């Protein structure tokens, strides 16, 4: 059994004159990442490995989650292939993951995240929002055997709005 927790990077800022890869989070992005990761801490989430796009907004989101979930930073790998918008690289990176990893957390970008959860999850999600978290469980022993799984959890920033 494998469990994958996908996190779309939090809301980024367009106020800075930087290339897309270097866009930082905006204030709402920091707040959403704090809220969701703090809430997840209560769920006793077990994570064996973390992978993140090397884009600033994804790395920053991942760092906030690691801090709040008390996940050792040594479990995180940055992977430029996760700076992916189609989803092809995202799927390849997950399939290449070590089979010793049973609980994987991945930080990435849309459209890749939404396409992946709708291809491999059991619940259709029109659009995974920024800082959205989706967990899918797979009845497999090897990541390379990735097939349709069961969406067991979704957590979106709107869940915290009053």
C-alpha positions as a LaTeX table, in Angstrom:
\begin{tabular}{lrrr}
\hline
Residue & $x$ (\AA) & $y$ (\AA) & $z$ (\AA) \\
\hline
Unk1 & 0.00 & 0.00 & 0.00 \\
Unk2 & 1.32 & 3.44 & $-1.01$ \\
Unk3 & $-0.02$ & 6.83 & 0.04 \\
Unk4 & 0.63 & 10.04 & $-1.89$ \\
Unk5 & $-0.08$ & 13.52 & $-0.55$ \\
Unk6 & 0.03 & 16.15 & $-3.28$ \\
Unk7 & 0.23 & 19.85 & $-2.41$ \\
Unk8 & $-0.16$ & 22.62 & $-4.93$ \\
Unk9 & 2.13 & 25.52 & $-4.00$ \\
Unk10 & 0.50 & 28.35 & $-2.08$ \\
Unk11 & $-0.60$ & 31.62 & $-3.69$ \\
Unk12 & 2.29 & 33.45 & $-5.31$ \\
Unk13 & 2.98 & 37.14 & $-5.79$ \\
Unk14 & 3.07 & 38.89 & $-9.14$ \\
Unk15 & 4.41 & 42.12 & $-7.60$ \\
Unk16 & 8.06 & 41.30 & $-8.15$ \\
Unk17 & 9.95 & 41.65 & $-11.40$ \\
Unk18 & 11.32 & 38.11 & $-11.44$ \\
Unk19 & 11.12 & 35.16 & $-13.80$ \\
Unk20 & 8.26 & 32.71 & $-13.16$ \\
Unk21 & 10.55 & 30.16 & $-11.51$ \\
Unk22 & 11.56 & 32.71 & $-8.85$ \\
Unk23 & 8.12 & 34.11 & $-7.94$ \\
Unk24 & 7.68 & 34.20 & $-4.14$ \\
Unk25 & 4.56 & 33.60 & $-2.09$ \\
Unk26 & 2.27 & 36.50 & $-1.33$ \\
Unk27 & 0.80 & 37.22 & 2.11 \\
Unk28 & $-2.24$ & 35.01 & 1.51 \\
Unk29 & 0.07 & 32.20 & 0.38 \\
Unk30 & 1.98 & 32.31 & 3.67 \\
Unk31 & $-1.26$ & 32.36 & 5.67 \\
Unk32 & $-2.82$ & 29.47 & 3.73 \\
Unk33 & 0.34 & 27.34 & 4.03 \\
Unk34 & 0.44 & 27.99 & 7.79 \\
Unk35 & $-3.26$ & 27.18 & 8.24 \\
Unk36 & $-3.30$ & 23.97 & 6.20 \\
Unk37 & $-0.04$ & 22.57 & 7.53 \\
Unk38 & $-1.03$ & 23.36 & 11.12 \\
Unk39 & $-4.36$ & 21.59 & 10.59 \\
Unk40 & $-2.63$ & 18.59 & 9.00 \\
Unk41 & $-0.37$ & 18.29 & 12.03 \\
Unk42 & $-3.43$ & 17.11 & 13.99 \\
Unk43 & $-4.06$ & 14.29 & 11.50 \\
Unk44 & $-0.96$ & 12.28 & 12.47 \\
Unk45 & 0.25 & 12.31 & 8.88 \\
Unk46 & 3.15 & 9.91 & 8.33 \\
Unk47 & 5.64 & 10.95 & 5.64 \\
Unk48 & 8.68 & 8.93 & 4.51 \\
Unk49 & 9.88 & 11.27 & 1.76 \\
Unk50 & 9.12 & 14.73 & 0.39 \\
Unk51 & 9.75 & 15.99 & $-3.12$ \\
Unk52 & 9.27 & 19.54 & $-4.30$ \\
Unk53 & 9.61 & 21.55 & $-7.44$ \\
Unk54 & 12.67 & 23.77 & $-7.16$ \\
Unk55 & 10.59 & 26.87 & $-7.96$ \\
Unk56 & 10.66 & 29.42 & $-5.12$ \\
Unk57 & 6.91 & 29.30 & $-4.44$ \\
Unk58 & 6.89 & 25.48 & $-4.19$ \\
Unk59 & 10.07 & 25.31 & $-2.06$ \\
Unk60 & 8.71 & 27.93 & 0.31 \\
Unk61 & 5.37 & 26.14 & 0.65 \\
Unk62 & 7.19 & 22.86 & 1.30 \\
Unk63 & 9.38 & 24.50 & 3.95 \\
Unk64 & 6.35 & 25.81 & 5.85 \\
Unk65 & 4.71 & 22.37 & 5.75 \\
Unk66 & 7.89 & 20.60 & 6.87 \\
Unk67 & 8.31 & 23.01 & 9.79 \\
Unk68 & 4.71 & 22.71 & 10.98 \\
Unk69 & 4.48 & 18.96 & 10.44 \\
Unk70 & 7.84 & 18.43 & 12.17 \\
Unk71 & 9.20 & 16.55 & 9.13 \\
Unk72 & 12.99 & 16.30 & 9.04 \\
Unk73 & 14.30 & 18.54 & 6.24 \\
Unk74 & 16.68 & 15.75 & 5.21 \\
Unk75 & 13.64 & 13.87 & 3.86 \\
Unk76 & 13.08 & 16.56 & 1.21 \\
Unk77 & 14.49 & 16.50 & $-2.30$ \\
Unk78 & 14.19 & 19.34 & $-4.77$ \\
Unk79 & 13.50 & 18.17 & $-8.30$ \\
Unk80 & 13.42 & 20.49 & $-11.31$ \\
Unk81 & 11.26 & 17.95 & $-13.18$ \\
Unk82 & 8.44 & 18.86 & $-10.77$ \\
Unk83 & 8.45 & 22.38 & $-12.26$ \\
Unk84 & 5.87 & 20.78 & $-14.51$ \\
Unk85 & 2.53 & 22.07 & $-15.67$ \\
Unk86 & 1.28 & 19.23 & $-17.91$ \\
Unk87 & 1.63 & 16.40 & $-15.40$ \\
Unk88 & 3.84 & 14.13 & $-17.51$ \\
Unk89 & 6.96 & 14.82 & $-15.45$ \\
Unk90 & 5.00 & 14.64 & $-12.18$ \\
Unk91 & 3.82 & 11.12 & $-13.00$ \\
Unk92 & 7.32 & 10.05 & $-14.07$ \\
Unk93 & 8.91 & 11.40 & $-10.88$ \\
Unk94 & 6.37 & 9.59 & $-8.69$ \\
Unk95 & 6.78 & 6.33 & $-10.61$ \\
Unk96 & 10.56 & 6.56 & $-10.14$ \\
Unk97 & 10.26 & 6.96 & $-6.36$ \\
Unk98 & 11.98 & 4.32 & $-4.21$ \\
Unk99 & 9.67 & 1.49 & $-3.24$ \\
Unk100 & 10.98 & 1.80 & 0.32 \\
Unk101 & 8.86 & 4.98 & 0.49 \\
Unk102 & 5.28 & 4.19 & 1.47 \\
Unk103 & 4.11 & 7.71 & 2.32 \\
Unk104 & 5.20 & 10.34 & $-0.19$ \\
Unk105 & 4.47 & 14.06 & $-0.14$ \\
Unk106 & 4.95 & 16.08 & $-3.34$ \\
Unk107 & 4.79 & 19.88 & $-3.82$ \\
Unk108 & 4.13 & 21.07 & $-7.34$ \\
Unk109 & 2.17 & 23.19 & $-9.77$ \\
Unk110 & $-1.09$ & 23.26 & $-11.67$ \\
Unk111 & $-2.25$ & 22.00 & $-14.20$ \\
Unk112 & $-0.08$ & 18.99 & $-13.31$ \\
Unk113 & $-1.58$ & 18.50 & $-9.81$ \\
Unk114 & $-5.20$ & 18.68 & $-10.96$ \\
Unk115 & $-4.54$ & 16.43 & $-13.97$ \\
Unk116 & $-2.81$ & 13.88 & $-11.75$ \\
Unk117 & $-5.55$ & 13.71 & $-9.10$ \\
Unk118 & $-8.22$ & 13.35 & $-11.77$ \\
Unk119 & $-6.26$ & 10.64 & $-13.60$ \\
Unk120 & $-5.20$ & 8.61 & $-10.56$ \\
Unk121 & $-7.68$ & 9.57 & $-7.83$ \\
Unk122 & $-11.25$ & 8.40 & $-7.32$ \\
Unk123 & $-12.80$ & 11.84 & $-6.87$ \\
Unk124 & $-13.09$ & 14.42 & $-9.65$ \\
Unk125 & $-11.75$ & 17.83 & $-8.63$ \\
Unk126 & $-12.40$ & 20.63 & $-11.08$ \\
Unk127 & $-9.34$ & 22.56 & $-9.94$ \\
Unk128 & $-6.99$ & 21.93 & $-7.03$ \\
Unk129 & $-6.59$ & 25.47 & $-5.64$ \\
Unk130 & $-3.34$ & 27.03 & $-4.55$ \\
Unk131 & $-2.19$ & 25.33 & $-1.33$ \\
Unk132 & $-4.72$ & 22.56 & $-1.94$ \\
Unk133 & $-3.85$ & 19.16 & $-0.45$ \\
Unk134 & $-5.06$ & 15.87 & $-1.93$ \\
Unk135 & $-4.16$ & 12.45 & $-0.54$ \\
Unk136 & $-4.55$ & 9.34 & $-2.66$ \\
Unk137 & $-4.03$ & 5.76 & $-1.48$ \\
Unk138 & $-2.84$ & 3.12 & $-3.94$ \\
Unk139 & $-3.11$ & $-0.65$ & $-3.58$ \\
Unk140 & 0.39 & $-1.23$ & $-4.96$ \\
Unk141 & 3.80 & $-2.24$ & $-3.63$ \\
Unk142 & 5.84 & $-0.47$ & $-6.31$ \\
Unk143 & 5.41 & 3.15 & $-7.36$ \\
Unk144 & 6.16 & 2.12 & $-10.94$ \\
Unk145 & 2.88 & 0.15 & $-10.90$ \\
Unk146 & 0.91 & 3.36 & $-10.30$ \\
Unk147 & $-2.73$ & 2.93 & $-11.27$ \\
Unk148 & $-6.13$ & 4.24 & $-10.18$ \\
Unk149 & $-6.17$ & 4.85 & $-6.44$ \\
Unk150 & $-8.65$ & 6.05 & $-3.86$ \\
Unk151 & $-8.84$ & 9.74 & $-2.94$ \\
Unk152 & $-8.94$ & 9.63 & 0.85 \\
Unk153 & $-8.58$ & 13.29 & 1.78 \\
Unk154 & $-8.86$ & 16.77 & 0.33 \\
Unk155 & $-8.05$ & 19.94 & 2.22 \\
Unk156 & $-8.35$ & 23.36 & 0.58 \\
Unk157 & $-7.85$ & 26.91 & 1.90 \\
Unk158 & $-11.58$ & 27.60 & 1.48 \\
Unk159 & $-12.20$ & 24.99 & 4.19 \\
Unk160 & $-10.80$ & 27.58 & 6.63 \\
Unk161 & $-12.84$ & 30.56 & 5.43 \\
Unk162 & $-15.79$ & 31.65 & 7.52 \\
\hline
\end{tabular}
